[in-house]
């Protein structure tokens, strides 16, 4: 379980919106997703399992299809396995993510701010599945919109900035991966990193 405190002056800063990543930020689900990736690739051998382990840990925040496709291509495995493995991954993780521990400082922040400013989830998880998870956790009332793949995070953020007429310099993106940091930088948002 992640244990950390928010920066002391965070709540005093003038923010117009908060964008949250999901896995590893609102829910402590990164370890269970790693295990699911390892499980779906185990029939292909130890080298393939090692590759998905390293790639997943180095590329948090990108969607499962890109991670699975990377491994299939690297080991010249049939591309026809992509959707099969992605579906198997979803079966392994969905209920576990619904039951996973919340990361209390982050969900508390969302609960505290959601009536004052727009709060969003921007994740690499497929959007339909992500909404089902958020609804099952009864968090849907805290977030103005819950957005996921197949769109990339910068594209999602830019659409939300425009749709809600938000001043990007007063928005913050909270994430736990390099992908999140790069997305925030590309979109001109302040970034707060959640430690592993």
VOGU-465322 format. One line per 8 residues: number of its first residue (from 1); their letters; for each residue y, z, x of N, C-alpha, C, O. Coordinates in steps of 0.05 Angstrom, whole numbers, padded with zeros to 5 digits. Each point is the difference from the previous one (the first is absolute). Example, Ala and Ser with C-alpha at 12.3 -4.5 7.8 and 13.67 -1.06 7.14 Angstrom:
<rs>
1 = as = -00114,00156,00264,00024,00000,-00018,00024,00000,00018,00000,00013,00021  00021,-00027,-00028,00024,00001,00016,00022,00014,-00015,00022,00004,00010
</rs>
This chain:
<rs>
1 = xxxxxxxx = -00024,00000,00017,00024,00000,-00017,00025,00000,00018,00002,00016,00018  00017,-00034,-00025,00024,-00001,00016,00017,00025,-00006,00002,00009,-00023  00011,00001,00043,00018,00023,-00003,00025,-00004,00017,-00002,-00001,00024  00024,-00002,-00037,00026,-00004,00014,00022,00007,-00019,-00004,00004,-00024  00028,-00003,00035,00024,00006,-00017,00019,-00023,00002,00001,-00015,00019  00015,00012,-00040,00020,-00021,00000,00023,00007,00019,00005,00024,00006  00009,-00044,00005,00024,00005,00016,00019,00018,-00016,00004,-00004,-00024  00008,00023,00037,00016,00020,-00013,00024,-00011,-00016,00007,00011,-00020
9 = xxxxxxxx = 00005,-00033,00029,00023,-00010,-00014,-00007,-00023,-00019,00019,-00012,-00012  -00044,00007,00007,-00008,-00023,-00016,00012,00001,-00028,00012,-00019,-00010  -00014,00043,-00003,00009,00002,-00028,00030,00000,-00002,00011,-00004,-00022  00004,00007,00043,00029,00000,00000,00011,-00028,00003,00024,-00005,-00005  -00041,-00014,00013,00010,-00027,00005,00003,-00015,-00026,-00015,00004,-00019  00034,-00022,00019,00006,-00016,-00024,-00019,-00024,-00001,00003,-00018,00016  -00022,00019,-00034,-00019,-00022,-00003,00003,-00013,-00027,00005,00013,-00020  -00009,-00039,00019,00001,-00014,-00026,-00028,-00007,-00011,-00003,-00007,-00023
17 = xxxxxxxx = -00018,00008,00041,-00027,-00005,-00009,-00019,00009,00023,00008,00000,00023  -00033,00007,-00031,-00020,00006,00020,-00024,-00018,-00006,-00010,-00002,-00022  00000,-00010,00043,-00024,-00017,-00001,-00022,00015,00015,00003,00007,00024  -00026,-00002,-00037,-00022,00013,00013,-00023,-00019,00005,-00007,-00016,-00018  -00005,00017,00042,-00026,-00011,00003,-00019,00019,-00015,00008,00021,-00009  -00033,-00029,00005,-00019,00017,-00015,-00020,00015,00017,00001,00024,00003  -00020,-00039,00009,-00021,00012,00016,00012,00013,00025,00014,-00013,00015  -00020,00038,-00011,00010,00014,00024,00028,00011,-00004,00010,00014,00018
25 = xxxxxxxx = 00003,-00020,-00040,00027,00010,-00006,00000,00018,-00025,00008,00023,00001  -00018,-00034,-00023,-00002,00016,-00024,-00028,00012,-00004,-00003,00021,-00012  -00017,-00035,00023,-00028,00009,-00003,-00014,-00001,00028,00004,-00018,00015  -00019,00039,-00010,-00014,00002,00026,-00026,-00016,-00002,-00022,00011,00000  00025,-00038,00000,-00022,-00018,-00005,-00008,-00018,00023,-00019,-00015,-00002  00034,00017,00024,-00006,-00018,00023,-00028,00005,00011,-00014,-00020,00005  00005,00045,-00001,-00028,00004,00011,-00021,-00012,-00019,-00020,-00011,00010  00023,00014,-00036,-00021,-00009,-00018,00000,-00031,-00001,-00022,-00012,-00004
33 = xxxxxxxx = 00045,00000,00008,00001,-00030,00001,-00013,-00010,00026,-00013,-00021,00000  00018,00035,00022,-00013,-00007,00025,-00030,00000,-00003,-00014,-00018,00008  00004,00039,-00020,-00029,00003,-00004,-00011,-00023,-00017,-00022,-00011,00005  00037,00003,-00026,-00009,-00022,-00017,-00001,-00026,00015,-00018,-00016,-00003  00038,00011,00020,00000,-00024,00017,-00025,00000,00018,-00014,-00020,00003  00009,00043,00009,-00023,00002,00018,-00026,-00005,-00016,-00018,-00013,00010  00016,00024,-00034,-00024,-00003,-00016,-00005,-00029,-00009,-00023,-00009,00001  00044,-00005,-00008,-00005,-00028,-00010,-00007,-00018,00023,-00014,-00021,-00004
41 = xxxxxxxx = 00022,00028,00029,-00006,-00017,00023,-00025,00009,00016,-00009,-00014,00018  -00002,00037,-00026,-00023,00011,00015,-00023,-00019,00002,-00013,-00002,00021  00006,-00013,-00043,-00022,-00019,00002,00003,-00022,00021,-00019,-00013,00008  00044,00009,00002,00005,-00021,00019,-00002,00009,00029,00003,-00016,00019  -00007,00042,-00015,-00004,00011,00027,00022,00017,00011,00022,00001,-00012  -00028,00013,00033,00019,00020,00012,00026,-00013,00010,00021,00012,-00003  -00023,-00036,00015,00024,-00012,00011,00020,-00007,-00023,00024,00002,00004  -00035,-00011,-00026,00017,-00006,-00023,00013,00025,-00012,00024,00000,-00007
49 = xxxxxxxx = -00040,00021,00006,00011,00026,-00010,00022,00010,00019,00021,00010,-00009  -00025,-00013,00035,00020,00009,00019,00026,-00017,-00003,00022,00011,00001  -00025,-00037,-00006,00023,-00017,-00003,00016,00008,-00025,00025,00002,00001  -00038,00002,-00024,00015,00007,-00024,00013,00027,00002,00021,00005,-00010  -00035,00013,00025,00012,00027,00004,00026,-00002,00016,00020,00011,-00009  -00021,-00026,00031,00024,-00002,00017,00022,-00016,-00015,00023,00007,00002  -00031,-00028,-00016,00020,-00017,-00013,00013,00015,-00023,00025,-00002,-00004  -00040,00016,-00011,00010,00016,-00023,00020,00021,00010,00022,00003,-00011
57 = xxxxxxxx = -00029,00011,00032,00017,00022,00010,00025,-00011,00013,00021,00013,-00001  -00022,-00037,00012,00023,-00012,00013,00018,-00015,-00019,00023,-00007,00006  -00033,00001,-00031,00014,-00016,-00019,00001,00012,-00027,-00005,-00013,-00020  00012,00039,00019,00004,00013,-00025,00022,-00014,-00016,00019,-00010,00011  -00022,00010,-00037,00021,-00012,-00017,-00004,-00029,-00008,00014,-00010,-00017  -00033,-00003,00030,-00006,-00028,-00009,-00023,00000,-00019,-00017,00019,00000  00014,-00039,-00016,-00020,00000,-00021,-00028,-00004,00010,-00004,-00011,00022  -00015,00019,-00038,-00029,-00001,00008,-00010,-00028,00005,-00017,-00004,00017
65 = xxxxxxxx = 00028,-00016,-00031,-00009,-00027,00004,00006,-00010,00028,-00017,-00013,00013  00041,00019,-00003,00006,-00008,00027,-00017,00014,00021,-00008,-00012,00020  00002,00038,-00025,-00016,00015,00019,-00029,-00011,00000,-00011,-00005,00022  00000,00000,-00045,-00027,-00010,-00002,-00001,-00028,00012,-00019,-00007,00015  00039,-00010,-00022,00000,-00027,00011,00002,-00001,00030,-00013,-00016,00013  00028,00034,-00002,00002,00002,00030,-00027,00003,00013,-00007,-00013,00019  -00009,00032,-00030,-00026,00006,00011,-00019,-00023,-00004,-00015,-00008,00018  00015,-00004,-00042,-00018,-00023,-00005,00006,-00023,00019,-00019,-00012,00011
73 = xxxxxxxx = 00045,00007,-00006,00007,-00022,00018,-00007,00006,00029,-00011,-00017,00014  00016,00042,-00006,-00006,00008,00028,-00029,-00003,00007,-00007,-00008,00022  -00010,00014,-00042,-00029,-00001,00006,-00014,-00024,-00013,-00024,-00002,-00001  00041,-00018,-00007,-00011,-00025,-00012,-00019,00006,-00022,-00021,-00013,-00003  00028,00032,-00014,-00017,00006,-00024,00010,-00017,-00023,00023,-00009,00000  -00040,00004,-00020,00007,-00017,-00022,00025,00009,-00016,00001,00023,-00008  00018,-00041,00005,00024,00007,-00016,-00007,00007,-00028,00015,00014,-00014  -00038,-00024,00004,-00009,00006,-00027,-00005,00030,-00004,-00001,00009,-00023
81 = xxxxxxxx = -00001,00006,00044,-00003,00029,-00002,00025,00015,-00006,-00001,00023,-00008  00024,-00036,00010,00026,00013,-00003,00002,00015,-00027,00004,00024,00000  -00006,-00038,-00022,00003,00012,-00026,-00022,00020,-00006,00004,00021,-00013  -00028,-00027,00022,-00023,00019,-00004,00005,00026,00014,-00004,00022,-00012  00013,-00023,00037,00006,00025,00015,00024,00014,-00012,00000,00025,-00001  00021,-00040,-00007,00023,00013,-00012,-00007,00015,-00026,00010,00021,-00005  -00027,-00034,-00011,-00009,00013,-00025,-00016,00025,00006,00003,00021,-00014  -00021,-00023,00034,-00016,00023,00007,00018,00023,00010,-00005,00023,-00006
89 = xxxxxxxx = 00025,-00030,00022,00019,00020,00010,00014,00014,-00023,00002,00025,00000  00007,-00040,-00020,00014,00011,-00023,-00019,00019,-00015,00009,00022,-00008  -00034,-00029,00005,-00019,00017,-00014,-00003,00027,00015,-00003,00021,-00012  00003,-00022,00039,-00004,00024,00016,00024,00019,-00001,-00003,00024,00002  00027,-00036,-00004,00024,00017,00004,00015,00009,-00025,00013,00021,00000  -00014,-00037,-00021,00019,00005,-00022,-00002,00029,-00011,00020,00014,-00002  -00044,-00006,-00006,-00002,00027,-00012,00006,00022,00021,00011,00021,-00007  -00018,-00027,00032,00005,00020,00021,00030,00003,00005,00010,00022,00005
97 = xxxxxxxx = 00005,-00044,-00007,00029,00002,00003,00013,00015,-00024,00019,00015,00004  -00030,-00020,-00027,00010,00015,-00024,-00003,00030,00005,00017,00016,-00009  -00040,-00008,00021,-00006,00029,00005,00011,00011,00026,00000,00024,00004  00010,-00041,00013,00009,00009,00027,00024,00019,-00002,00015,-00001,-00020  -00012,00018,00040,00022,00019,00000,00027,-00014,00001,00003,-00019,00015  00015,00029,-00030,00028,-00009,00002,00012,00011,00025,-00007,00022,00010  00026,-00036,00002,00016,00010,00022,00024,00013,-00011,00020,-00013,-00008  -00021,00039,00006,00018,00016,-00017,00030,-00004,00006,00016,-00003,-00019
105 = xxxxxxxx = -00007,00002,00045,00029,-00004,00004,00010,-00026,-00012,00023,-00001,-00009  -00040,-00020,00009,00009,-00026,-00009,00000,-00002,-00031,00019,-00009,-00012  -00041,00019,00000,00000,-00002,-00030,00020,00019,-00012,00012,-00005,-00021  -00007,00028,00035,00021,00018,-00009,00028,-00013,00002,00016,00004,-00018  -00012,-00020,00039,00025,-00014,00003,00004,-00020,-00023,00021,-00003,-00012  -00043,-00012,00006,00001,-00019,-00023,00006,00014,-00026,00017,-00010,-00016  -00030,00032,00011,00005,00015,-00025,00028,00010,-00001,00013,-00002,-00021  -00002,00011,00043,00027,00011,00001,00021,-00021,-00005,00020,00004,-00014
113 = xxxxxxxx = -00024,-00028,00026,00021,-00021,00000,-00002,-00020,-00023,00019,-00014,-00005  -00042,00012,-00008,-00005,-00022,-00018,00019,-00002,-00024,00004,-00021,-00011  00008,00043,00003,00020,-00001,-00022,00028,-00005,00010,00018,-00006,-00016  -00014,00006,00042,00026,-00004,00011,00005,-00029,00010,00021,-00011,-00004  -00042,00000,00017,00002,-00027,00011,-00026,-00014,-00004,-00021,00012,-00005  00021,-00039,00007,-00025,-00015,-00003,-00019,00006,00023,00008,00001,00023  -00033,00004,-00030,-00022,00005,00019,-00021,-00021,-00004,-00008,-00006,-00023  -00001,-00006,00045,-00020,-00021,-00001,-00024,00005,00018,00003,00015,00020
121 = xxxxxxxx = -00026,-00026,-00027,-00022,-00002,00019,-00003,-00029,00009,00001,-00018,-00017  -00003,00014,00043,-00004,-00026,00012,-00023,00002,00019,00002,00013,00021  -00025,-00026,-00028,-00025,00005,00014,-00014,-00026,00006,00005,-00021,-00012  -00024,00022,00031,-00018,-00023,00005,-00024,-00001,-00018,-00015,-00019,00000  00011,00040,-00016,-00022,00000,-00020,00006,-00020,-00022,00023,-00004,-00008  -00044,-00010,-00001,00004,-00019,-00023,00015,00013,-00023,-00007,00023,-00008  00026,-00037,-00003,00019,00013,-00019,-00014,00010,-00025,00006,00022,-00010  -00025,-00036,-00001,-00013,00009,-00025,-00016,00026,00006,00002,00019,-00015
129 = xxxxxxxx = -00017,-00019,00036,-00015,00024,00008,00019,00023,00006,-00006,00023,-00008  00028,-00028,00022,00019,00021,00006,00011,00013,-00025,00003,00024,-00001  00005,-00041,-00018,00010,00011,-00025,-00021,00017,-00015,00007,00020,-00012  -00032,-00029,00013,-00021,00015,-00013,-00003,00028,00013,-00005,00020,-00014  00007,-00020,00041,-00002,00026,00014,00023,00018,-00006,-00004,00024,-00006  00028,-00035,00007,00024,00016,-00006,-00001,00011,-00028,00007,00023,-00005  -00015,-00039,-00014,-00002,00009,-00028,-00021,00021,-00003,00004,00020,-00014  -00027,-00023,00027,-00022,00019,-00002,00009,00027,00012,-00009,00021,-00009
137 = xxxxxxxx = 00026,-00022,00029,00010,00025,00012,00023,00012,-00016,00011,00021,00006  -00003,-00035,-00027,00022,00008,-00018,00027,00002,00015,00016,00018,-00004  -00012,-00037,00022,00025,-00002,00016,00018,-00022,-00010,00022,-00003,00011  -00031,-00012,-00031,00015,-00024,-00007,00029,00005,-00009,00017,-00016,00003  -00012,00040,-00015,00027,00006,-00010,00020,00005,00023,00024,00000,-00005  -00034,00005,00029,00018,00005,00023,00011,-00025,00013,00021,00001,00013  -00034,-00023,-00017,00007,-00024,00015,00010,-00022,-00019,-00013,-00007,-00019  00036,-00004,00026,00012,-00022,-00016,-00018,-00024,00000,-00004,-00013,-00021
145 = xxxxxxxx = -00008,00006,00044,-00019,-00022,00002,-00020,00007,00022,00006,00013,00020  -00031,-00023,-00024,-00022,00004,00019,-00009,-00028,00008,-00012,-00014,-00017  00018,00006,00041,-00005,-00027,00009,-00019,-00001,00024,00001,00017,00017  -00019,-00037,-00018,-00019,-00003,00022,-00006,-00029,00007,00015,-00018,-00009  -00036,00013,00024,-00007,-00027,00008,-00009,-00016,-00025,-00009,00012,-00019  00011,-00038,00019,00000,-00017,00025,00027,-00004,00013,00001,-00011,00022  00021,00018,-00034,00026,-00003,00013,00002,00019,00024,-00010,00022,-00001  00023,-00031,00023,00005,00017,00023,00022,00020,-00006,00017,-00005,-00018
153 = xxxxxxxx = -00017,00026,00032,00019,00022,-00005,00030,-00009,00002,00015,00007,-00018  -00007,-00022,00039,00028,-00008,00000,00008,-00017,-00024,00022,00003,-00010  -00040,-00020,00000,00006,-00016,-00023,00004,00018,-00025,00018,-00004,-00016  -00036,00023,00013,00002,00019,-00023,00026,00015,00002,00014,00002,-00020  -00008,00009,00043,00024,00016,00003,00025,-00016,-00006,00018,00010,-00014  -00016,-00034,00024,00023,-00017,-00005,00004,-00006,-00029,00022,-00001,-00010  -00044,-00004,-00004,00001,-00005,-00029,00011,00024,-00015,00017,-00002,-00017  -00028,00026,00024,00009,00025,-00013,00030,00006,00007,00015,00008,-00018
161 = xxxxxxxx = -00007,-00013,00043,00028,00004,00007,00018,-00017,-00017,00021,00009,-00010  -00029,-00034,00006,00016,-00019,-00016,-00001,00008,-00030,00021,00000,-00014  -00045,00005,00004,-00002,00006,-00029,00015,00025,-00009,00010,00001,-00022  -00009,00019,00040,00013,00025,-00007,00028,00002,00012,00013,00021,-00002  -00004,-00043,00015,00027,00000,00011,00005,00023,00019,00020,00015,-00002  -00039,-00010,00020,00001,00023,00018,00013,-00007,00026,-00002,-00022,00011  00017,00042,00000,00013,-00003,00026,-00020,00007,00021,-00007,00024,00003  -00003,-00043,00012,-00022,00004,00018,00005,00022,00021,-00018,00014,00008
169 = xxxxxxxx = 00043,-00012,00001,00006,00020,00021,-00003,00029,-00011,-00001,00019,00016  00000,-00016,-00042,-00004,00027,-00012,-00028,00004,-00011,-00006,00019,-00014  -00012,-00038,00021,-00028,00003,-00009,-00017,00008,00023,00006,-00005,00024  -00028,00019,-00030,-00018,00009,00020,-00028,-00009,-00006,-00009,00000,-00023  -00006,-00008,00043,-00028,-00007,-00003,-00016,00020,00016,00004,00004,00024  -00023,00009,-00038,-00017,00021,00013,-00028,-00011,00004,-00013,-00007,-00020  00005,00005,00045,-00026,-00012,00005,-00014,00014,00023,00011,00019,00012  -00035,-00028,-00005,-00016,00013,00021,-00011,-00021,00020,-00016,00008,00017
177 = xxxxxxxx = 00025,-00032,-00019,-00011,-00021,00018,00022,-00017,00012,00022,-00001,-00010  -00029,-00013,00032,00019,-00018,00012,00009,-00021,-00019,00023,-00008,00000  -00042,-00002,-00017,00007,-00020,-00020,00022,00010,-00019,00018,-00015,-00007  -00019,00041,00001,00021,00012,-00018,00027,00000,00015,00021,-00007,-00012  -00021,00015,00037,00024,00001,00016,00013,-00028,00002,00024,-00004,-00004  -00041,-00016,00010,00010,-00027,00002,00010,-00011,-00026,00020,-00015,-00001  -00033,00022,-00021,00009,-00008,-00027,00028,00012,-00006,00018,-00014,-00010  -00015,00040,00016,00026,00013,-00004,00022,-00013,00017,00022,-00005,-00010
185 = xxxxxxxx = -00029,00000,00035,00020,-00013,00018,00008,-00028,-00010,00023,-00007,00000  -00043,-00008,-00008,00005,-00027,-00009,00018,00000,-00025,00017,-00018,-00003  -00020,00038,-00014,00016,00001,-00025,00025,00016,00003,00016,00001,-00019  -00011,00011,00042,00025,00015,00004,00000,00028,-00012,00021,00011,-00006  -00045,00001,00003,-00003,00027,-00011,-00003,00021,00022,-00010,-00006,00021  00020,00030,-00026,-00006,00022,00017,-00030,00006,-00002,-00011,-00002,-00022  -00002,00010,00044,-00028,00005,00000,-00006,00029,00007,00011,00011,00019  -00029,00001,-00034,-00010,00027,00006,-00030,-00003,00004,-00015,-00007,-00018
193 = xxxx = 00005,00014,00042,-00028,-00002,00006,-00015,00026,-00006,00008,00022,00008  -00031,-00025,-00022,-00017,00023,-00005,-00021,00001,00022,-00014,-00021,00004  00010,00043,00010,-00019,00001,00022,-00029,-00002,-00010,-00006,00008,-00023  -00011,-00018,00040,-00029,-00001,-00006,-00011,00028,-00001,-00024,00004,-00006
</rs>
